[in-house]
Amino acid sequence: MKQRNAKFEIGQIVRHRFFPFRGVIFDVDPEYANTEEWWNSIPQEIRPSKDQPFYHLFAENDESEYVAYVSEQNLVSDESDQPIRHTQVDVLFEKADAGHYRPRADYRH
């Protein structure tokens, strides 16, 4: 297995490359670590490779807030400096600078 370094980091605000949602990264898997059922639910024509980092996001779109699991190839940095409204963000993070949150001192990952 080849070693991959994650392109994005905990607390970084990212958006999906194709779908209209954005979020804050709260965890990273060095490669795909979800179920086969979830994997197979992704349409084959956009299904990413499993051997790349996958990110857990406190995500939001115009209608709702949720947790997303997204491959590195499908994320881009969000530099809009707009806050994330997901309710878990304020529990675990505090605003740092544009595009980033910092884990709260009392949060142990």
C-alpha positions as CSV (number, residue, x, y, z in Angstrom):
1,M,0.0,0.0,0.0
2,K,1.4,3.4,-0.9
3,Q,1.4,6.2,1.6
4,R,-0.6,9.2,0.8
5,N,-0.6,12.6,2.5
6,A,-3.9,14.3,2.9
7,K,-4.3,17.5,0.9
8,F,-6.8,19.0,3.3
9,E,-6.7,19.3,7.1
10,I,-8.9,19.1,10.1
11,G,-10.8,22.4,10.5
12,Q,-10.5,23.4,6.8
13,I,-13.6,24.6,5.0
14,V,-14.0,22.8,1.7
15,R,-16.7,22.4,-0.9
16,H,-17.7,19.6,-3.2
17,R,-16.3,19.8,-6.7
18,F,-19.6,18.8,-8.4
19,F,-22.4,19.0,-5.8
20,P,-23.7,22.2,-4.1
21,F,-22.5,21.6,-0.6
22,R,-19.6,22.7,1.6
23,G,-18.4,21.8,5.1
24,V,-15.7,21.7,7.7
25,I,-13.4,18.6,7.9
26,F,-13.5,16.9,11.3
27,D,-11.8,13.6,10.5
28,V,-9.7,12.0,7.7
29,D,-9.3,8.4,6.7
30,P,-6.1,7.7,4.7
31,E,-8.1,5.6,2.3
32,Y,-11.8,4.5,1.9
33,A,-13.2,3.1,5.2
34,N,-16.9,3.0,4.7
35,T,-19.2,0.1,3.7
36,E,-19.4,-1.6,0.3
37,E,-23.1,-0.8,0.3
38,W,-22.3,2.9,0.6
39,W,-19.6,2.6,-2.1
40,N,-21.9,0.9,-4.5
41,S,-24.6,3.6,-4.0
42,I,-22.2,6.1,-5.8
43,P,-23.0,6.2,-9.5
44,Q,-20.3,4.3,-11.3
45,E,-19.5,7.2,-13.6
46,I,-18.5,9.4,-10.7
47,R,-17.3,6.7,-8.2
48,P,-13.8,7.8,-7.0
49,S,-10.9,5.5,-6.4
50,K,-10.7,4.0,-2.8
51,D,-6.9,4.5,-2.5
52,Q,-7.0,8.2,-1.6
53,P,-7.9,10.1,1.6
54,F,-11.6,10.4,2.4
55,Y,-12.9,13.2,4.6
56,H,-15.6,13.4,7.2
57,L,-17.4,16.8,6.9
58,F,-19.9,18.7,8.9
59,A,-21.6,19.6,5.7
60,E,-24.4,21.9,4.6
61,N,-26.4,22.8,1.5
62,D,-29.2,25.3,1.1
63,E,-31.7,23.0,2.7
64,S,-30.0,21.0,5.4
65,E,-27.0,20.2,7.6
66,Y,-25.6,16.7,7.7
67,V,-22.4,14.6,7.9
68,A,-20.7,13.8,4.5
69,Y,-18.0,11.4,3.6
70,V,-16.1,12.6,0.5
71,S,-13.0,11.6,-1.5
72,E,-10.1,14.0,-1.8
73,Q,-10.5,14.2,-5.6
74,N,-14.0,15.6,-5.1
75,L,-13.1,18.4,-2.8
76,V,-11.7,21.9,-3.3
77,S,-10.8,24.5,-0.8
78,D,-13.5,27.0,0.0
79,E,-12.1,30.5,0.4
80,S,-15.4,32.3,0.6
81,D,-14.9,33.1,4.4
82,Q,-18.5,32.4,5.0
83,P,-19.1,30.6,8.3
84,I,-20.5,27.1,8.4
85,R,-23.9,26.9,10.2
86,H,-23.8,23.2,11.0
87,T,-24.6,22.9,14.7
88,Q,-21.6,20.6,15.5
89,V,-19.0,23.1,14.2
90,D,-19.3,25.4,17.3
91,V,-19.1,22.5,19.6
92,L,-15.8,21.2,18.3
93,F,-14.2,24.3,16.6
94,E,-13.6,28.0,16.9
95,K,-13.1,30.3,13.9
96,A,-9.5,30.7,13.0
97,D,-8.8,32.6,9.7
98,A,-10.4,32.6,6.3
99,G,-11.2,29.1,5.2
100,H,-10.3,27.5,8.6
101,Y,-11.6,26.6,12.0
102,R,-9.3,25.6,14.9
103,P,-10.2,22.6,17.1
104,R,-11.3,23.9,20.5
105,A,-8.7,23.5,23.3
106,D,-11.1,21.2,25.2
107,Y,-11.8,19.0,22.2
108,R,-9.7,15.8,22.1
109,H,-9.8,14.2,18.7
